[in-house]
Amino acid sequence: MYGYNGAAARQYQNIEVNTGVTSASPERLVLMLLQGAEQRLAAAKGHMERGEIGPRCERVRQTLNIVAELRGSLNHEAGGDIAARLDSLYEYITRRLVTANSQVDAAGLDEVRGLLGEIRSAWEQIMADKAA
């Protein structure tokens, strides 16, 4: 009776995401970005395994944009040494992603996903500690 309407589903998803973003704390926004980067890397790896160059490059590009946003949002004055270390790590992640994509290196994508996962876990702990 009802057919699947992909466009409507995407619009609904965009509304959900936009609502989440506008009501999120800065910590939650960072967490959302990290989760989004991990999801895009998982998709990029799938595209890599299937030999789908265009979609793989698009997902890597999206991940690079997220990492650039994370890096650009660092507050070096308030964050001190931690911000400096995160900046260096984001720089490494960027280089590693570009290399992994150009060399079709799934292990490189896995490495970056692991690093982002560690950062995400730390943010989750920070948020839990802050809530307690």
Residue pairs with C-beta under 8 A, 6 or more apart in sequence:
20 32
21 29
21 32
24 32
27 123
27 126
27 127
27 130
28 127
30 70
30 73
30 123
31 120
31 123
31 124
31 127
33 66
33 69
33 70
34 66
34 70
34 116
34 119
34 120
34 123
35 120
36 62
36 66
37 63
37 66
37 67
37 70
37 116
38 113
38 116
38 117
38 120
40 59
40 60
40 62
40 63
40 66
41 59
41 60
41 63
41 109
41 112
41 113
41 116
42 113
43 55
43 59
44 56
44 59
44 60
44 63
44 101
44 109
45 106
45 109
45 110
45 113
47 53
47 55
47 56
47 59
48 56
48 104
48 106
48 109
49 106
56 101
57 101
60 97
60 100
60 101
60 109
63 97
63 112
64 94
64 97
64 98
67 90
67 93
67 94
67 97
68 94
70 86
70 90
71 86
71 87
71 90
71 91
71 94
74 83
74 86
74 87
74 90
75 83
76 83
76 84
76 87
79 86
86 119
89 115
89 119
92 115
93 112
93 115
93 116
96 108
96 111
96 112
97 108
97 109
97 112
99 105
99 108
100 106
100 107
100 108
100 109
100 111
100 112
101 108
101 109
